[in-house]
């Protein structure tokens, strides 16, 4: 499907919120992610952008999960 963009930077966890500080972004990831909320489902931990949350729900394809290297 290709590469839509890239981003790198720093993050910190404040309660259940992940705050991101960008050190470089391009393509579709420019200004894409500044804060996210942590989520737990079926024993997995991930996060979703606050913009994608609808109350306490979020579409599964909008959740970032750790993938195996």
C-alpha positions as a Markdown table, in Angstrom:
| # | Residue | x | y | z |
|---|---|---|---|---|
| 1 | Unk | 0.0 | 0.0 | 0.0 |
| 2 | Unk | 3.0 | 2.3 | 0.3 |
| 3 | Unk | 4.3 | 4.9 | 2.8 |
| 4 | Unk | 1.9 | 7.7 | 3.6 |
| 5 | Unk | 4.4 | 9.7 | 5.7 |
| 6 | Unk | 6.7 | 9.4 | 8.7 |
| 7 | Unk | 7.1 | 11.0 | 12.1 |
| 8 | Unk | 9.6 | 10.9 | 14.9 |
| 9 | Unk | 9.9 | 12.5 | 18.3 |
| 10 | Unk | 9.4 | 12.1 | 22.0 |
| 11 | Unk | 6.4 | 11.1 | 24.1 |
| 12 | Unk | 5.4 | 11.1 | 27.7 |
| 13 | Unk | 2.6 | 9.5 | 29.6 |
| 14 | Unk | 0.5 | 11.7 | 31.8 |
| 15 | Unk | -2.3 | 9.7 | 33.5 |
| 16 | Unk | -4.0 | 7.9 | 30.6 |
| 17 | Unk | -2.9 | 10.5 | 28.0 |
| 18 | Unk | 0.1 | 10.1 | 25.8 |
| 19 | Unk | 1.6 | 13.5 | 24.8 |
| 20 | Unk | 3.8 | 13.6 | 21.7 |
| 21 | Unk | 6.5 | 16.1 | 20.9 |
| 22 | Unk | 7.4 | 16.0 | 17.2 |
| 23 | Unk | 11.0 | 16.3 | 16.1 |
| 24 | Unk | 10.2 | 15.7 | 12.4 |
| 25 | Unk | 7.1 | 14.9 | 10.3 |
| 26 | Unk | 6.3 | 14.6 | 6.7 |
| 27 | Unk | 3.5 | 13.5 | 4.3 |
| 28 | Unk | 0.2 | 12.6 | 5.9 |
| 29 | Unk | 1.7 | 12.5 | 9.4 |
| 30 | Unk | 2.3 | 16.3 | 9.5 |
| 31 | Unk | 0.4 | 17.6 | 12.5 |
| 32 | Unk | -1.4 | 14.3 | 12.8 |
| 33 | Unk | -0.7 | 13.3 | 16.4 |
| 34 | Unk | -0.2 | 15.5 | 19.5 |
| 35 | Unk | -2.2 | 13.7 | 22.1 |
| 36 | Unk | -3.8 | 10.2 | 22.5 |
| 37 | Unk | -5.6 | 8.3 | 25.1 |
| 38 | Unk | -4.5 | 4.8 | 26.2 |
| 39 | Unk | -6.9 | 1.9 | 25.7 |
| 40 | Unk | -7.1 | -1.7 | 26.8 |
| 41 | Unk | -9.0 | -4.4 | 25.0 |
| 42 | Unk | -8.7 | -8.1 | 25.0 |
| 43 | Unk | -5.5 | -8.0 | 27.0 |
| 44 | Unk | -3.8 | -5.5 | 24.5 |
| 45 | Unk | -2.7 | -2.0 | 25.3 |
| 46 | Unk | -2.8 | 0.7 | 22.6 |
| 47 | Unk | -3.7 | 4.3 | 22.1 |
| 48 | Unk | -6.1 | 6.3 | 19.9 |
| 49 | Unk | -6.0 | 10.0 | 18.9 |
| 50 | Unk | -8.5 | 12.1 | 20.9 |
| 51 | Unk | -10.0 | 13.3 | 17.6 |
| 52 | Unk | -10.9 | 9.7 | 16.8 |
| 53 | Unk | -12.7 | 9.0 | 20.1 |
| 54 | Unk | -16.4 | 9.1 | 20.3 |
| 55 | Unk | -17.2 | 9.2 | 24.0 |
| 56 | Unk | -15.6 | 6.0 | 25.3 |
| 57 | Unk | -15.6 | 4.3 | 21.9 |
| 58 | Unk | -13.3 | 4.3 | 18.9 |
| 59 | Unk | -13.2 | 2.4 | 15.6 |
| 60 | Unk | -10.7 | -0.5 | 15.9 |
| 61 | Unk | -8.8 | 0.7 | 12.8 |
| 62 | Unk | -8.1 | 4.0 | 14.5 |
| 63 | Unk | -6.2 | 2.3 | 17.4 |
| 64 | Unk | -2.4 | 2.1 | 17.4 |
| 65 | Unk | -1.1 | -1.2 | 18.9 |
| 66 | Unk | 2.5 | -2.3 | 19.4 |
| 67 | Unk | 3.5 | -4.7 | 16.6 |
| 68 | Unk | 6.1 | -7.4 | 16.7 |
| 69 | Unk | 9.5 | -6.3 | 15.2 |
